[in-house]
Amino acid sequence: MQQTGQPIIILRENVDRTQGSEAQRSNIMAAKAVAEAVRTTLGPRGIDKMLVGSTGDIVITNDGATILQEISVQHPAAKMVVNVARVQDEEVGDGTTTACVLVGRLMEEAETLLRQGIHSTLIAEGFQLGLEKSLSILDDLAIRIDSSDHDVLLNIANTAMTGKSIEFVKEKLGVIIVDAVTTVAEKVDGATVINEDDVMIKTQVGESMNDAELVRGIVLDKKRVSQSMPSKVTDARVALISSALEITKTQMKSKIKITSAAQMEEFDAQEKAVLKALADVIKASGASVVLCQKGIADAVQFYLAKYGIFAVEDVPEKDMKYASRALGATIVTKAEELEPEYLGSAGAVEELKDVDLVRISGCKNPKTVTILLRGSTQIFIDELERAVYDGVRVVQDILEDGTCVAGGGSVETELLLKVRDYAAGVGGRIQMAIEAFASAFEVIPRTLAENSGYDPIDKLVSLKAAHSKGMKYAGLDVYTGEIVNMKEAGVVEPLRVKTQAIKSGTETVSLLIRVDDMMISRSAAEMRG
């Protein structure tokens, strides 16, 4: 900028500035590009993406959250869309692709309005009104379910996993997921509360995916400290000790002066006696298995093996806490503090063959369970883990909320028509913004049809016609192309997933379209490049 002939420097040389309509256009294009990157993965018949990292690692998935996490985006608006997916995944565990695709279409609708001369503030206000109306409609569309209805929970889990490359084992996984989540669910003041961390997921490469199992306990990435110990203990009594089973160093520096071989032998014998006493205390408590958070001295290992006790050392603190909840055990600081009532119980503790895993199973009323997944390659295992994570989270959502909505584009079609009707009664320019907001919902059923190989226009017309006749649960069966009642077909998803996707997507778009000035600082390396 210049005043009275003298330049006034406001921004540093390393700052790139984009203003006005150019800034808005840049943000819109970035958001649309991110949405387009994941759009073809939407739905049960979505296509996978292959992502190759800088180190050559390969990821094959159609999970929106994983795709956006793996790709590197530089544009600030694109990063905000990726953040929408991240928050969606963290909050509800599913619906990341829906959220991103919706953001892309809302930005496209906003672009059309801007070209017509509608001010960005008015657009944001109209989108906000559309959001509020949508949330009200969603409440009316919510289907109350009985959390004890096992079949409904299975449908929820299976819907979340449908379309993944591991779909052929979803029936078995669905049963495992529902059993896992219902096992750790707790009632607090009449409400169901579930800590997602109480369902651990462990993987093992080298077996068939059909060998997945639910362990009513935990699986540790460890092995027993000595081959002399039994490889399996049944009806186990498990001790959890947080301190090392070895002679501890003194707090202050000290020296022992030994002047003869006899003194050396006496010192050695005394040390062995102390270590043997640790093993004796554990045996006396009735423990047949020991999980130690720190190390176990060789002499203690020898005596524990002699007593037929199974021991694992260097167990992470996090796993010790999981073990405590699964086994009903109390973690003690020192072995000397062990009492029979502090021990936990397990049906079996065993070291799995050809892999560094210890399985502790058969726990009574465990508060933590483990889903052990197996697969022939790491790529399959990773996709399997992502699918199970989605399934666990949506079943958790349903158990906590007790509400779901129909799938297959049913909700979006109903929102499209109802919000558009609402806009007609508002009037003024803001009506155009609300109508544009309603039109954005078309992208979900349209994309479902495209990804399934059907004509999107024909299917969208059929869906609108069905909903106009009051069939509010009508959705697209992606396998037959027919318009069916999604509620009766069992294609449902948690209300929380849909609500979060629409809310986070709309709020992000409302922020982005109000931006008319971007100032991006570049590093020295970027300027030299």
C-alpha positions in Angstrom: 0.0 0.0 0.0 1.2 3.6 -0.7 0.4 6.9 0.9 1.8 10.4 -0.1 4.4 8.6 -2.3 5.8 6.5 0.6 5.2 2.7 0.6 3.8 1.3 3.8 4.7 -2.3 4.4 1.8 -4.2 6.2 2.6 -7.9 5.4 6.0 -9.6 5.3 7.4 -10.8 2.0 6.7 -14.5 2.9 3.0 -13.9 3.1 0.8 -14.9 0.2 -2.5 -13.0 0.1 -5.7 -13.9 -1.7 -8.7 -11.6 -1.5 -12.3 -11.2 -2.5 -14.1 -13.6 -4.8 -10.8 -15.2 -5.6 -10.4 -16.3 -2.0 -14.0 -17.7 -1.9 -13.4 -19.5 -5.2 -10.2 -21.0 -3.9 -11.9 -22.4 -0.8 -14.8 -23.7 -2.7 -12.5 -25.6 -5.2 -10.4 -27.1 -2.4 -13.5 -28.4 -0.5 -15.0 -29.8 -3.7 -11.7 -31.5 -4.5 -11.5 -33.3 -1.1 -15.1 -34.4 -1.4 -14.5 -35.7 -4.9 -11.6 -37.8 -3.6 -13.8 -39.8 -1.4 -17.2 -39.6 -3.1 -16.8 -42.9 -5.1 -16.3 -44.8 -1.8 -19.7 -43.9 -0.5 -22.2 -46.7 0.2 -22.2 -50.5 0.2 -21.0 -50.6 -3.4 -18.4 -47.9 -3.1 -15.0 -48.4 -4.7 -11.7 -48.8 -2.8 -8.7 -46.4 -3.0 -5.0 -47.4 -3.0 -2.8 -45.0 -1.1 1.0 -45.3 -1.3 3.0 -43.5 1.3 6.4 -41.9 0.8 8.0 -45.0 2.4 6.2 -47.3 0.0 3.6 -48.5 2.5 0.4 -49.5 0.8 -3.1 -48.9 2.2 -6.2 -50.2 0.3 -9.5 -49.0 1.8 -12.8 -47.3 1.2 -12.9 -45.8 4.7 -13.2 -42.1 4.3 -11.5 -41.2 7.6 -8.5 -43.3 6.6 -8.2 -42.0 3.1 -8.3 -38.4 4.3 -5.8 -39.1 7.1 -3.3 -40.7 4.7 -3.4 -38.0 1.9 -1.4 -34.8 2.4 -3.5 -31.7 1.8 -1.9 -28.2 1.9 -4.9 -25.9 1.2 -6.3 -24.5 4.5 -9.9 -25.1 3.4 -9.1 -28.7 2.4 -7.5 -29.1 5.9 -10.8 -28.0 7.4 -12.7 -30.6 5.5 -10.3 -33.3 6.6 -10.8 -32.0 10.1 -14.5 -32.5 9.7 -13.8 -36.2 8.9 -11.5 -36.6 11.8 -14.0 -35.1 14.3 -16.8 -37.3 12.8 -14.6 -40.4 13.3 -13.7 -39.4 16.8 -17.2 -38.5 17.9 -19.3 -41.2 16.4 -17.0 -43.6 14.5 -18.8 -43.6 11.2 -20.2 -41.3 8.5 -17.0 -39.6 7.5 -17.5 -39.9 3.8 -21.1 -38.6 4.1 -19.9 -35.6 6.0 -17.2 -34.7 3.4 -19.4 -35.3 0.4 -22.1 -33.1 2.0 -19.5 -30.3 2.6 -18.4 -30.5 -1.1 -22.0 -30.2 -2.3 -22.9 -27.4 0.1 -19.9 -25.4 -1.1 -21.0 -26.0 -4.7 -24.5 -24.7 -3.9 -22.9 -21.7 -2.2 -20.8 -21.0 -5.3 -24.0 -20.8 -7.4 -25.6 -18.4 -5.0 -22.5 -16.2 -4.9 -22.6 -16.0 -8.7 -26.3 -14.8 -8.5 -25.2 -12.0 -6.2 -26.4 -13.4 -2.9 -24.1 -12.2 -0.1 -22.1 -14.8 1.8 -23.5 -13.7 5.2 -27.0 -14.3 3.9 -26.0 -17.7 2.6 -24.5 -18.7 5.9 -27.7 -17.5 7.7 -29.9 -19.5 5.3 -27.7 -22.6 5.8 -28.0 -22.2 9.5 -31.8 -22.0 9.3 -31.8 -25.1 7.1 -29.6 -26.9 9.6 -32.0 -26.2 12.5 -35.0 -27.4 10.4 -33.1 -30.5 9.4 -32.3 -31.4 13.0 -36.0 -31.0 13.9 -36.9 -33.3 10.9 -34.3 -35.8 12.0 -35.9 -36.1 15.4 -39.2 -36.9 13.7 -37.5 -39.5 11.5 -35.8 -41.2 14.5 -36.7 -44.8 15.1 -36.7 -45.9 18.7 -35.2 -49.3 19.3 -35.0 -51.7 22.2 -31.3 -52.0 23.1 -31.9 -55.7 24.1 -33.0 -56.5 20.5 -30.0 -58.5 19.3 -31.2 -58.6 15.7 -31.4 -54.8 15.4 -27.9 -54.4 16.9 -26.6 -56.9 14.3 -28.2 -55.0 11.5 -26.5 -51.8 12.7 -23.1 -53.5 12.9 -23.5 -55.2 9.5 -24.6 -51.9 7.8 -21.5 -50.2 9.1 -19.3 -52.9 7.6 -21.2 -53.4 4.4 -19.1 -52.3 1.4 -15.7 -53.1 2.9 -13.4 -55.5 1.2 -13.8 -57.8 4.2 -17.6 -57.9 3.7 -17.7 -61.7 3.3 -16.9 -62.2 7.0 -19.2 -59.4 8.3 -21.9 -61.9 9.6 -19.4 -63.5 12.0 -17.8 -60.2 12.9 -21.3 -58.6 13.6 -22.0 -61.2 16.2 -18.6 -60.7 17.8 -19.0 -56.9 17.9 -22.5 -57.0 19.4 -21.4 -59.4 22.1 -18.3 -57.4 22.9 -20.1 -54.0 23.2 -23.0 -55.4 25.2 -20.6 -57.2 27.6 -18.9 -53.9 28.6 -22.0 -51.8 28.7 -22.9 -50.4 32.1 -26.0 -48.8 33.5 -25.4 -45.5 35.3 -28.4 -43.6 36.7 -30.6 -45.5 34.3 -28.6 -44.6 31.2 -26.3 -47.0 29.2 -22.7 -45.9 29.4 -19.9 -47.5 27.3 -16.2 -46.6 27.3 -15.0 -47.3 23.8 -11.5 -48.2 25.2 -13.1 -51.2 27.0 -13.3 -53.0 23.7 -9.7 -53.7 22.6 -8.8 -54.8 19.1 -5.7 -56.9 18.6 -4.5 -58.4 15.4 -2.5 -61.5 14.4 -1.1 -62.0 10.9 -0.9 -65.4 9.4 -4.3 -66.9 9.9 -7.7 -66.8 8.1 -10.0 -63.9 8.6 -12.7 -66.4 9.6 -10.7 -67.2 12.7 -11.6 -63.9 14.4 -12.7 -64.4 18.0 -14.0 -62.6 21.0 -11.8 -63.0 24.0 -13.6 -62.3 27.3 -10.5 -60.9 28.8 -7.4 -59.4 27.2 -4.7 -60.2 24.7 -1.1 -59.0 25.5 1.6 -58.4 22.9 4.0 -60.4 25.1 5.2 -63.9 25.8 6.0 -65.8 29.0 9.4 -64.9 30.5 10.7 -68.5 30.5 10.2 -71.5 28.3 10.4 -73.6 31.5 7.0 -72.2 32.6 3.8 -73.8 31.5 2.5 -72.5 28.2 -1.1 -72.7 29.4 -2.8 -72.4 32.8 -6.4 -73.2 33.3 -8.6 -71.9 36.1 -6.0 -69.2 36.6 -5.6 -67.0 39.6 -3.8 -63.9 38.3 -1.6 -61.5 40.3 -1.0 -57.9 39.0 2.2 -56.3 40.4 3.4 -52.9 39.4 7.0 -52.9 40.8 9.9 -55.0 39.5 10.4 -58.5 40.9 14.1 -58.0 41.6 16.4 -56.5 44.2 15.9 -52.7 44.1 18.8 -50.3 44.1 19.3 -48.2 47.2 18.3 -44.6 47.1 21.8 -43.4 48.2 25.1 -44.5 46.8 26.6 -47.3 48.9 29.5 -49.7 48.7 30.0 -53.2 50.1 33.6 -54.3 50.9 34.1 -58.0 50.4 37.5 -59.3 51.6 37.1 -63.1 51.2 35.5 -65.8 49.0 33.3 -66.8 51.9 31.8 -63.3 52.2 31.1 -63.4 48.5 29.3 -66.7 48.8 27.3 -65.4 51.7 26.4 -62.3 49.8 25.3 -64.3 46.8 23.3 -66.7 49.0 21.6 -63.8 50.7 20.6 -62.2 47.3 19.2 -65.5 46.1 17.2 -65.9 49.3 15.7 -62.4 48.9 14.7 -63.3 45.3 13.4 -66.7 46.3 11.3 -65.0 48.9 9.6 -62.9 46.2 8.6 -66.1 44.3 7.5 -67.7 47.6 5.2 -64.8 48.4 3.5 -65.1 45.1 3.1 -68.8 45.4 1.7 -68.4 49.0 -0.9 -66.0 47.7 -2.3 -68.8 45.5 -1.4 -67.1 42.2 -0.8 -69.3 39.2 -0.2 -66.4 36.8 1.8 -63.1 37.3 1.6 -60.0 35.2 4.4 -57.6 36.2 4.6 -54.0 35.0 8.4 -54.0 35.3 11.2 -56.6 34.9 11.5 -60.0 36.6 15.0 -61.1 37.8 16.4 -64.4 36.4 16.4 -66.0 39.8 12.7 -65.1 40.4 11.9 -66.5 36.9 13.6 -69.7 37.9 11.6 -70.2 41.1 8.3 -69.2 39.5 8.9 -71.7 36.7 9.8 -74.3 39.4 6.4 -73.6 41.1 4.6 -73.9 37.7 3.6 -70.2 37.7 3.1 -68.5 34.3 4.7 -65.0 34.3 4.8 -62.0 31.9 7.1 -59.0 32.4 7.2 -55.4 31.2 3.4 -55.3 30.7 2.5 -51.6 29.8 0.6 -49.7 32.5 -2.4 -49.3 30.1 -2.6 -53.1 29.7 -2.3 -53.6 33.4 -5.4 -51.4 33.9 -7.2 -53.3 31.3 -6.3 -56.6 32.9 -7.5 -55.3 36.3 -10.9 -54.5 34.8 -11.1 -57.8 32.9 -10.0 -60.1 35.7 -11.5 -58.3 38.6 -8.0 -58.0 40.1 -6.3 -55.4 42.2 -2.9 -54.1 41.1 -0.5 -54.2 44.0 2.7 -52.2 44.3 4.9 -54.9 45.8 4.7 -58.7 45.8 4.7 -58.6 49.6 1.3 -56.9 49.6 -0.4 -59.8 47.7 -3.4 -61.3 49.3 -5.8 -63.9 47.9 -8.6 -61.4 47.6 -6.4 -59.2 45.3 -6.1 -61.9 42.7 -8.2 -62.0 39.5 -9.7 -65.1 37.9 -9.5 -66.3 34.3 -10.6 -69.5 32.6 -7.3 -69.9 30.8 -4.0 -68.0 30.3 -2.0 -69.2 27.4 0.8 -68.2 25.0 -0.3 -68.5 21.4 1.8 -70.6 19.1 4.3 -69.0 16.6 3.4 -65.4 17.7 4.2 -63.2 20.7 0.7 -63.0 22.1 -0.6 -64.1 25.5 -4.4 -64.7 25.6 -6.2 -64.3 29.0 -9.8 -65.6 28.4 -12.8 -66.9 30.2 -13.1 -64.0 32.7 -16.3 -63.8 34.8 -18.2 -60.5 34.2 -15.2 -58.8 32.5 -15.3 -55.0 32.2 -12.9 -55.1 29.3 -12.9 -57.5 26.3 -10.7 -58.1 23.3 -11.6 -58.7 19.7 -8.8 -60.8 18.2 -8.6 -60.4 14.4 -6.6 -62.6 12.1 -5.7 -62.3 8.4 -3.3 -63.6 5.8 -1.6 -60.2 5.2 -1.2 -56.9 7.0 -3.2 -55.0 4.4 -6.3 -57.3 5.0 -5.8 -57.0 8.7 -5.7 -53.2 8.6 -8.9 -53.0 6.7 -10.5 -55.6 9.0 -9.5 -53.5 12.0 -11.0 -50.4 10.5 -14.3 -52.2 9.7 -14.6 -53.6 13.2 -13.8 -50.2 14.7 -16.7 -48.7 12.7 -19.0 -51.6 13.8 -18.1 -51.2 17.5 -18.6 -47.4 17.5 -22.1 -47.6 15.8 -23.3 -50.3 18.1 -22.1 -48.2 21.0 -24.0 -45.2 19.7 -27.2 -47.2 19.4 -26.9 -48.6 22.9 -26.3 -45.2 24.4 -28.9 -43.3 22.5 -31.5 -45.9 21.6 -32.3 -44.2 18.3 -31.5 -44.8 14.6 -32.6 -43.7 11.2 -33.2 -45.5 7.9 -30.3 -45.7 5.4 -30.2 -46.0 1.6 -30.6 -42.2 1.0 -34.0 -42.3 2.8 -33.1 -39.6 5.3 -31.6 -37.3 2.8 -34.5 -37.5 0.4 -37.0 -36.7 3.2 -34.8 -33.7 4.3 -34.6 -32.5 0.7 -38.4 -32.3 0.4 -39.2 -31.1 3.9 -36.5 -28.4 4.0 -37.5 -27.2 0.6 -41.2 -26.9 1.7 -40.0 -25.0 4.8 -38.0 -22.6 2.6 -41.1 -21.7 0.6 -42.7 -20.2 3.7 -39.7 -18.0 4.6 -39.6 -15.7 1.6 -36.9 -13.2 0.5 -33.4 -13.9 -0.6 -32.8 -16.1 2.4 -35.3 -18.5 0.9 -32.9 -19.2 -2.0 -30.1 -20.1 0.5 -32.4 -22.5 2.4 -33.5 -24.1 -0.9 -29.9 -24.5 -1.9 -29.2 -26.1 1.4 -32.0 -28.5 0.8 -30.8 -29.3 -2.7 -27.4 -30.3 -1.3 -28.9 -33.4 0.2 -29.5 -34.8 -3.3 -25.8 -35.7 -3.5 -26.1 -38.7 -1.1 -28.8 -40.7 -2.9 -27.4 -39.6 -6.3 -23.9 -40.8 -5.3 -25.3 -44.1 -3.9 -27.0 -44.7 -7.3 -23.9 -43.8 -9.3 -21.6 -46.0 -7.2 -24.1 -48.9 -7.7 -24.2 -48.5 -11.4 -27.7 -47.1 -11.7 -29.0 -43.9 -13.5 -28.9 -41.3 -10.7 -31.7 -39.2 -12.2 -34.1 -42.1 -12.5 -33.5 -43.3 -8.9 -33.7 -39.7 -7.5 -37.0 -39.2 -9.2 -38.3 -42.5 -7.9 -37.2 -41.7 -4.4 -38.8 -38.3 -4.4 -42.1 -39.8 -5.7 -42.1 -42.4 -3.0 -41.5 -39.8 -0.3 -44.1 -37.5 -1.7 -46.6 -40.3 -1.1 -45.6 -40.4 2.6 -43.2 -43.3 2.4 -40.6 -41.6 4.7 -38.4 -44.7 5.1 -38.1 -45.3 1.3 -34.5 -45.7 0.2 -32.5 -47.2 -2.6 -31.6 -50.9 -2.4 -28.2 -50.7 -4.0 -28.2 -54.4 -5.0 -31.5 -54.6 -6.8 -32.0 -50.9 -7.8 -35.5 -51.0 -6.2 -37.0 -48.4 -3.9 -37.8 -50.2 -0.7 -38.7 -49.6 3.0 -35.3 -49.3 4.6 -36.7 -49.8 8.1 -38.3 -53.1 7.2 -35.2 -54.1 5.3 -33.1 -53.6 8.4 -30.8 -51.0 6.8 -30.4 -48.5 9.6 -27.7 -46.4 11.2 -27.4 -44.4 14.4 -29.2 -41.1 14.5 -26.0 -39.7 16.2 -24.0 -40.4 13.0 -26.4 -38.6 10.7 -26.8 -35.6 13.1 -23.1 -35.2 13.5 -22.4 -35.3 9.8 -25.0 -32.7 8.9 -24.1 -30.4 11.8 -20.3 -30.5 11.3 -20.6 -30.2 7.6 -22.9 -27.2 7.6 -21.0 -25.3 10.3 -17.7 -25.8 8.4 -19.3 -24.5 5.1 -20.8 -21.5 7.0 -17.3 -20.6 8.2 -15.6 -21.0 4.9 -18.0 -19.1 2.6 -17.6 -16.0 4.9 -13.9 -15.9 4.2 -12.9 -13.2 1.7 -9.2 -12.8 2.6 -6.6 -15.4 3.0 -3.0 -14.7 4.2 -0.8 -17.7 4.1 2.8 -17.5 5.5 5.4 -19.4 3.6 8.6 -20.8 5.0 12.1 -19.8 3.8 12.5 -23.1 2.0 9.2 -22.6 0.1 10.3 -19.2 -1.0 13.6 -20.5 -2.2 11.8 -23.3 -4.1 
